[in-house]
């Protein structure tokens, strides 16, 4: 019997997040989801909405083997086929069920970069659609979060099926204020970073793309970032994991960096010129995500956090930075993590993870739970 929580997640993903309409073509992309009965509620919800369901099943271990042994010509042919499929879709529902979150850890940087660059047009086409991405609960995700499988599973369903319409309304003042702001400054232990966001739109993420969701993002003017930032969470990208990451910026570009693995970090930053610039700045506001899960899909939504993404900017908050990577790294500003302050145009708007101006107080956690 299908878990009723999974049925509710399917209703949220299809009915709210992608808002499937009659006649729309919806691609269900399942990665490492080996119990195909799990796809049934999503197929049923798509058909109930009058949509047409299509299935694309993949596997991280298979992708790793392709990266290691496939040729670039092979990648281009496969990417062209996937791009043509994606162009015909109206919406995409993505389920991730990883059994090993480090599956790509031993893939050489040049192989990984070639694979990523060739498939980038498929990803770019996907983000032009209605789309939503979320985890299916696995033991690997629970281990990352240092939770029991049962506790992780309940937490995932609770955060993915919360009242996103209510949070969406509470986000409006923050998007409005960011759109009027010219300069942002972040101050925290080891961190004093400033940049301009003038002319870059602010976008609220309210359950229409990721589940769980809960962030408002924009991007710095590309060459305006100056100062140093020291992150206090682990940062992972394509199977590589880093801690104690810090960057120093001059005129937008990373000029020095530090982590527990400087060689691998510099390899990643040398992917291309855009990898040393910031493509996204965001504030996390989800009232239910209060702890580090070691999973960026959750951690970038932690209330009282901010995050930056190195590399490619989003089309709807574009600062002109282009890259094969988009790597999110989170800084927690709550007092128990060292605290911190956010200033918009020299006005303190957040201190130790709480909004301190009246117009944003509706986003403090107690106002949303």
C-alpha positions as CSV (number, residue, x, y, z in Angstrom):
1,X,0.0,0.0,0.0
2,X,1.3,3.4,-1.0
3,X,2.4,5.6,1.9
4,X,-0.3,8.4,2.2
5,X,2.6,10.9,2.9
6,X,4.0,10.1,-0.6
7,X,0.5,10.7,-2.1
8,X,0.4,14.1,-0.4
9,X,3.9,14.9,-1.7
10,X,2.7,14.0,-5.2
11,X,-0.3,16.3,-4.8
12,X,2.0,19.1,-3.7
13,X,4.5,18.6,-6.6
14,X,1.9,18.2,-9.3
15,X,-1.0,20.4,-8.1
16,X,0.9,23.3,-6.4
17,X,4.6,23.3,-7.5
18,X,4.1,22.6,-11.2
19,X,0.4,23.4,-11.4
20,X,-0.1,20.9,-14.2
21,X,-2.9,21.8,-16.6
22,X,-4.9,19.7,-19.0
23,X,-2.9,18.7,-22.0
24,X,0.5,19.6,-20.6
25,X,3.4,17.2,-21.1
26,X,5.2,16.4,-17.8
27,X,8.5,14.5,-17.6
28,X,9.1,12.6,-14.4
29,X,12.9,12.3,-13.9
30,X,13.8,9.6,-11.4
31,X,17.4,9.3,-10.3
32,X,18.4,6.3,-8.1
33,X,14.7,5.6,-7.5
34,X,14.8,1.8,-7.9
35,X,11.3,1.0,-6.5
36,X,9.3,2.1,-9.5
37,X,6.0,1.8,-7.5
38,X,7.1,5.1,-5.9
39,X,6.4,6.8,-9.3
40,X,2.8,5.7,-9.4
41,X,1.3,8.5,-7.2
42,X,3.0,11.1,-9.4
43,X,1.8,9.5,-12.6
44,X,-1.7,9.3,-11.2
45,X,-1.7,12.9,-10.1
46,X,-0.5,14.1,-13.5
47,X,-3.2,12.1,-15.3
48,X,-5.8,13.3,-12.7
49,X,-4.9,16.9,-13.7
50,X,-5.3,16.1,-17.4
51,X,-1.6,16.0,-18.1
52,X,0.5,13.5,-20.0
53,X,3.2,11.7,-18.0
54,X,6.6,10.7,-19.5
55,X,9.3,8.8,-17.6
56,X,13.1,9.2,-17.6
57,X,14.9,6.8,-15.2
58,X,18.5,7.3,-14.4
59,X,21.2,6.1,-11.9
60,X,24.1,7.9,-10.4
61,X,26.4,4.9,-10.7
62,X,25.6,4.6,-14.4
63,X,26.3,8.3,-14.8
64,X,29.7,7.9,-13.1
65,X,30.6,5.0,-15.5
66,X,29.6,7.2,-18.4
67,X,31.7,10.1,-17.2
68,X,34.7,7.8,-16.7
69,X,34.6,5.8,-19.9
70,X,32.3,7.7,-22.4
71,X,33.6,10.0,-25.1
72,X,32.7,13.6,-25.6
73,X,31.1,12.6,-28.9
74,X,28.9,10.1,-27.1
75,X,27.9,12.8,-24.5
76,X,26.9,15.2,-27.2
77,X,24.7,12.7,-29.0
78,X,23.0,11.7,-25.7
79,X,22.7,15.4,-24.6
80,X,21.1,16.3,-28.0
81,X,18.5,13.5,-27.5
82,X,17.7,14.7,-24.0
83,X,17.5,18.3,-25.1
84,X,15.0,17.5,-27.8
85,X,12.9,15.6,-25.2
86,X,13.1,18.5,-22.8
87,X,12.0,21.0,-25.4
88,X,8.7,19.1,-25.8
89,X,7.9,19.1,-22.1
90,X,5.8,21.7,-20.3
91,X,6.9,20.6,-16.8
92,X,9.4,18.4,-15.1
93,X,9.1,16.6,-11.7
94,X,12.5,15.3,-10.4
95,X,12.9,12.7,-7.7
96,X,16.3,12.0,-6.2
97,X,16.8,8.8,-4.2
98,X,20.6,8.6,-3.9
99,X,22.1,5.5,-2.2
100,X,25.6,7.0,-2.3
101,X,26.0,10.8,-2.2
102,X,29.7,10.5,-3.1
103,X,29.2,8.5,-6.2
104,X,31.1,11.0,-8.4
105,X,33.9,11.6,-5.9
106,X,36.6,9.7,-7.9
107,X,35.7,11.1,-11.3
108,X,38.6,13.2,-12.6
109,X,37.9,16.9,-12.8
110,X,38.4,17.1,-16.6
111,X,35.9,14.3,-17.2
112,X,33.4,15.8,-14.8
113,X,33.8,19.3,-16.4
114,X,33.4,17.9,-19.9
115,X,30.3,16.0,-18.9
116,X,28.7,19.0,-17.1
117,X,29.4,21.5,-19.9
118,X,28.0,19.2,-22.6
119,X,24.8,18.6,-20.7
120,X,24.4,22.2,-19.5
121,X,21.9,23.1,-22.4
122,X,19.6,20.3,-21.1
123,X,19.6,21.9,-17.6
124,X,19.1,25.4,-19.1
125,X,16.1,24.2,-21.1
126,X,14.7,22.5,-18.0
127,X,14.8,25.7,-15.9
128,X,12.7,27.4,-18.5
129,X,9.9,25.0,-17.8
130,X,7.7,24.6,-14.7
131,X,9.8,22.2,-12.6
132,X,10.3,20.9,-9.1
133,X,13.0,18.8,-7.5
134,X,13.0,16.9,-4.2
135,X,14.5,13.9,-2.4
136,X,12.8,10.6,-1.8
137,X,13.9,9.5,1.7
138,X,16.8,7.1,1.7
139,X,19.3,5.8,4.3
140,X,22.1,7.8,2.6
141,X,20.2,11.1,3.1
142,X,19.3,10.1,6.7
143,X,23.0,9.4,7.4
144,X,24.1,12.7,5.9
145,X,21.6,14.5,8.2
146,X,22.7,12.3,11.2
147,X,19.1,11.2,11.7
148,X,17.4,7.9,11.9
149,X,15.6,6.9,8.6
150,X,12.2,7.2,10.2
151,X,12.9,10.7,11.6
152,X,14.4,11.9,8.4
153,X,11.5,10.5,6.4
154,X,8.9,12.3,8.6
155,X,11.0,15.5,8.5
156,X,11.2,15.4,4.7
157,X,7.4,14.9,4.3
158,X,6.6,17.7,6.8
159,X,8.9,20.2,5.2
160,X,7.9,19.3,1.6
161,X,4.1,19.6,2.2
162,X,3.9,22.7,4.5
163,X,1.7,25.6,3.6
164,X,3.8,27.2,0.9
165,X,1.1,29.7,-0.1
166,X,1.3,31.3,3.4
167,X,5.1,31.5,3.3
168,X,4.8,33.0,-0.2
169,X,2.7,35.9,1.0
170,X,5.2,36.6,3.8
171,X,8.1,36.7,1.3
172,X,6.6,39.7,-0.6
173,X,8.1,42.4,1.7
174,X,11.6,40.9,1.4
175,X,11.5,40.7,-2.4
176,X,10.2,44.3,-2.4
177,X,12.9,45.6,-0.1
178,X,15.7,43.8,-2.0
179,X,14.4,45.3,-5.2
180,X,14.8,48.8,-3.7
181,X,18.3,48.0,-2.2
182,X,21.5,49.1,-3.8
183,X,24.2,47.7,-1.5
184,X,24.3,44.6,0.8
185,X,26.9,44.0,3.6
186,X,27.3,40.7,5.5
187,X,29.3,40.8,8.8
188,X,30.0,37.6,10.8
189,X,33.0,35.8,12.3
190,X,35.7,35.8,9.7
191,X,33.3,37.6,7.3
192,X,33.0,41.1,6.0
193,X,31.6,41.1,2.5
194,X,29.9,43.9,0.6
195,X,28.4,44.1,-2.9
196,X,25.8,45.8,-5.0
197,X,22.5,44.2,-6.1
198,X,21.3,47.3,-8.0
199,X,19.2,46.4,-11.0
200,X,19.2,42.7,-10.3
201,X,15.7,41.3,-9.6
202,X,14.9,39.6,-6.4
203,X,13.0,36.2,-6.8
204,X,11.1,34.4,-4.1
205,X,11.2,30.6,-4.0
206,X,8.0,29.4,-2.5
207,X,7.6,25.7,-3.3
208,X,7.4,26.1,-7.1
209,X,10.9,24.7,-7.9
210,X,12.4,22.9,-4.9
211,X,10.8,21.0,-2.1
212,X,11.5,21.9,0.6
213,X,11.7,25.6,-0.4
214,X,12.0,28.9,1.3
215,X,14.5,31.4,0.0
216,X,14.6,34.8,-1.7
217,X,17.5,35.2,-4.2
218,X,19.1,37.8,-6.4
219,X,22.7,38.2,-7.6
220,X,25.5,40.6,-6.9
221,X,26.5,43.0,-9.7
222,X,29.3,40.8,-11.0
223,X,32.4,42.9,-10.3
224,X,31.0,44.6,-7.1
225,X,31.9,41.9,-4.6
226,X,34.7,42.8,-2.2
227,X,35.9,41.4,1.1
228,X,36.1,38.0,2.8
229,X,33.6,35.4,3.7
230,X,34.1,32.3,5.9
231,X,31.5,29.7,5.6
232,X,30.5,27.6,8.7
233,X,28.8,24.6,6.9
234,X,30.3,21.8,4.8
235,X,30.0,22.4,1.0
236,X,29.6,19.6,-1.5
237,X,29.7,19.6,-5.3
238,X,29.7,16.6,-7.7
239,X,30.8,14.2,-5.0
240,X,33.5,16.4,-3.5
241,X,33.0,17.7,0.0
242,X,34.8,20.7,1.6
243,X,34.8,22.3,5.1
244,X,36.3,25.5,6.5
245,X,35.8,27.2,3.2
246,X,36.7,30.9,2.9
247,X,37.0,33.2,-0.1
248,X,38.5,36.7,-0.5
249,X,37.1,38.7,-3.4
250,X,38.4,41.7,-5.2
251,X,36.2,43.4,-7.8
252,X,34.0,40.3,-7.9
253,X,36.7,37.7,-8.4
254,X,38.0,35.2,-5.9
255,X,41.7,36.1,-5.4
256,X,42.4,33.7,-2.6
257,X,40.7,30.7,-1.0
258,X,41.0,28.2,1.8
259,X,39.5,24.9,2.8
260,X,40.4,21.5,4.1
261,X,41.2,20.4,0.6
262,X,42.8,23.4,-1.3
263,X,43.9,21.3,-4.3
264,X,40.4,20.0,-5.1
265,X,38.9,23.4,-4.3
266,X,41.2,25.2,-6.8
267,X,40.4,22.6,-9.4
268,X,36.7,23.4,-9.0
269,X,37.4,27.2,-9.1
270,X,39.4,26.7,-12.3
271,X,36.5,25.0,-14.1
272,X,36.3,28.3,-16.1
273,X,36.6,32.0,-15.5
274,X,33.0,32.3,-14.3
275,X,33.6,29.8,-11.5
276,X,35.5,32.4,-9.5
277,X,32.6,34.9,-9.5
278,X,29.2,34.8,-7.7
279,X,26.1,34.0,-9.6
280,X,23.6,34.1,-6.7
281,X,23.0,35.6,-3.3
282,X,20.0,34.4,-1.2
283,X,18.4,34.5,2.2
284,X,16.9,31.3,3.7
285,X,13.5,31.6,5.5
286,X,11.9,28.2,5.9
287,X,10.5,28.1,9.4
288,X,10.7,24.3,9.7
289,X,14.3,23.9,8.5
290,X,16.3,24.7,11.7
291,X,19.3,22.4,11.5
292,X,22.1,21.4,9.1
293,X,21.2,18.4,7.0
294,X,24.4,18.3,5.0
295,X,22.2,18.5,1.9
296,X,22.1,21.8,0.0
297,X,18.4,21.2,-0.9
298,X,17.6,21.7,2.8
299,X,20.5,23.7,4.1
300,X,20.1,26.7,1.7
301,X,16.5,27.0,3.1
302,X,17.5,27.2,6.8
303,X,15.9,30.2,8.4
304,X,18.5,32.6,9.6
305,X,21.0,31.6,6.8
306,X,22.3,33.1,3.7
307,X,24.0,31.4,0.8
308,X,26.1,32.3,-2.3
309,X,26.5,30.3,-5.5
310,X,29.7,30.4,-7.4
311,X,29.3,30.3,-11.1
312,X,26.3,30.6,-13.3
313,X,23.6,33.1,-12.5
314,X,19.9,32.3,-13.0
315,X,18.2,33.8,-16.1
316,X,15.6,35.6,-13.9
317,X,18.3,37.3,-11.7
318,X,21.1,37.5,-14.2
319,X,24.3,39.4,-13.4
320,X,25.9,38.3,-16.7
321,X,28.1,35.6,-15.1
322,X,28.3,32.4,-17.1
323,X,29.9,29.1,-15.9
324,X,29.6,25.3,-16.2
325,X,29.0,25.2,-12.4
326,X,26.5,26.6,-10.0
327,X,27.8,25.8,-6.5
328,X,25.7,26.8,-3.4
329,X,27.5,27.4,-0.1
330,X,25.7,28.2,3.1
331,X,26.5,30.6,6.0
332,X,24.5,30.3,9.2
333,X,23.9,33.6,11.0
334,X,22.1,32.4,14.1
335,X,23.7,33.1,17.5
336,X,24.5,29.4,18.1
337,X,26.6,29.4,15.0
338,X,28.5,32.5,15.8
339,X,25.9,35.1,14.8
340,X,26.0,37.7,12.1
341,X,24.4,40.8,10.6
342,X,22.9,41.7,7.3
343,X,22.7,45.4,6.1
344,X,20.7,46.8,3.2
345,X,22.0,50.2,2.3
346,X,23.7,50.5,5.7
347,X,20.4,49.7,7.6
348,X,20.6,46.6,9.8
349,X,17.8,44.3,8.6
350,X,18.8,41.0,10.2
351,X,20.8,40.2,13.4
352,X,21.8,36.7,14.5
353,X,19.3,35.1,12.1
354,X,16.3,37.2,12.9
355,X,14.8,40.0,10.9
356,X,14.8,43.2,13.0
357,X,12.9,45.6,10.8
358,X,9.1,45.6,11.2
359,X,8.3,45.1,7.5
360,X,10.2,41.8,7.5
361,X,9.2,40.5,10.9
362,X,6.5,38.2,9.3
363,X,9.3,36.0,8.1
364,X,10.6,35.2,11.5
365,X,9.9,31.5,12.2
366,X,7.3,31.9,15.0
367,X,5.1,33.9,12.5
368,X,5.0,31.1,10.0
369,X,4.6,27.9,12.0
